[in-house]
């Protein structure tokens, strides 16, 4: 791990990133950490982006809390409800057309 004071960080981002295999690079401002450059393994851009998105994290926390207090449904029940819902939509979209009358 390397700690770099922001005012003394004269290297390029590429230079810091090339040494990341030796551990994280922590950037400080007057000794307080303000940023970190860390190695990422087994994650895509979307995963990394969401894992640092405060709104998404809050949404997940609210959902988990609600599931604990109100309960939830099993994956089997969810599949059952989705199947019933998709079948109902299919019936509506494939309803027989009204007969044509001769005038």
C-alpha positions as CSV (number, residue, x, y, z in Angstrom):
1,X,0.0,0.0,0.0
2,X,1.2,3.5,-0.8
3,X,-0.1,6.7,0.8
4,X,0.3,9.9,-1.1
5,X,-0.5,13.4,0.1
6,X,-2.6,15.2,-2.5
7,X,-0.3,18.2,-2.7
8,X,2.7,15.9,-3.3
9,X,1.0,13.6,-5.9
10,X,3.1,14.5,-8.9
11,X,2.9,11.2,-10.8
12,X,0.3,10.6,-13.5
13,X,-2.7,8.4,-12.9
14,X,-1.1,5.8,-15.2
15,X,2.0,5.7,-13.2
16,X,0.1,5.1,-9.9
17,X,-2.1,2.5,-11.6
18,X,0.9,0.6,-13.0
19,X,2.1,0.0,-9.4
20,X,-1.2,-1.0,-8.0
21,X,-0.3,-4.7,-7.9
22,X,1.8,-3.8,-4.8
23,X,-1.4,-2.6,-3.1
24,X,-3.8,0.3,-2.9
25,X,-2.7,3.9,-3.4
26,X,-4.4,6.1,-0.8
27,X,-4.5,9.8,-1.5
28,X,-4.8,12.1,1.5
29,X,-5.6,15.7,2.1
30,X,-3.8,17.0,5.2
31,X,-3.5,13.4,6.4
32,X,-7.2,12.5,5.8
33,X,-8.0,9.9,3.1
34,X,-9.9,11.4,0.2
35,X,-9.5,8.9,-2.6
36,X,-8.2,5.4,-3.2
37,X,-6.8,3.6,-6.2
38,X,-7.4,-0.1,-5.6
39,X,-7.0,-3.2,-7.7
40,X,-10.2,-4.7,-9.0
41,X,-10.6,-8.4,-9.6
42,X,-13.6,-10.3,-11.0
43,X,-15.8,-7.3,-11.5
44,X,-17.2,-5.4,-14.5
45,X,-17.6,-1.7,-14.8
46,X,-21.3,-1.8,-13.9
47,X,-20.6,-3.7,-10.6
48,X,-17.9,-1.2,-9.6
49,X,-20.1,1.7,-10.5
50,X,-23.1,0.5,-8.6
51,X,-21.0,-0.5,-5.6
52,X,-20.0,3.1,-5.1
53,X,-23.3,4.7,-6.0
54,X,-24.9,6.1,-2.8
55,X,-28.4,6.1,-4.2
56,X,-28.2,2.5,-5.2
57,X,-26.7,1.5,-1.9
58,X,-29.5,3.3,-0.1
59,X,-32.1,1.5,-2.3
60,X,-30.6,-1.9,-1.4
61,X,-30.5,-1.1,2.3
62,X,-34.2,0.0,2.2
63,X,-35.2,-3.1,0.3
64,X,-33.4,-5.4,2.8
65,X,-34.9,-3.6,5.8
66,X,-38.3,-3.8,4.3
67,X,-37.9,-7.5,3.5
68,X,-36.9,-8.1,7.2
69,X,-39.8,-6.2,8.7
70,X,-42.5,-7.1,6.2
71,X,-41.3,-10.4,4.9
72,X,-40.8,-11.3,1.3
73,X,-41.8,-14.1,-1.1
74,X,-39.8,-17.1,-2.1
75,X,-38.3,-17.3,-5.6
76,X,-40.8,-20.1,-6.3
77,X,-43.7,-17.8,-5.5
78,X,-42.2,-15.1,-7.6
79,X,-41.9,-17.4,-10.6
80,X,-45.5,-18.5,-10.0
81,X,-46.7,-14.9,-10.0
82,X,-44.7,-13.9,-13.0
83,X,-46.0,-16.9,-15.0
84,X,-49.6,-16.0,-14.1
85,X,-49.0,-12.4,-15.0
86,X,-47.4,-13.2,-18.4
87,X,-50.2,-15.7,-19.2
88,X,-52.8,-13.0,-18.5
89,X,-51.0,-10.5,-20.7
90,X,-50.8,-13.2,-23.5
91,X,-54.5,-13.8,-23.2
92,X,-55.3,-10.1,-23.5
93,X,-53.0,-9.6,-26.5
94,X,-54.2,-12.8,-28.3
95,X,-57.9,-12.2,-27.7
96,X,-60.1,-13.3,-30.6
97,X,-61.1,-10.5,-32.9
98,X,-64.8,-9.6,-33.0
99,X,-66.6,-11.1,-36.0
100,X,-67.1,-9.1,-39.1
101,X,-70.7,-8.5,-39.9
102,X,-72.2,-8.1,-43.4
103,X,-74.1,-5.0,-43.8
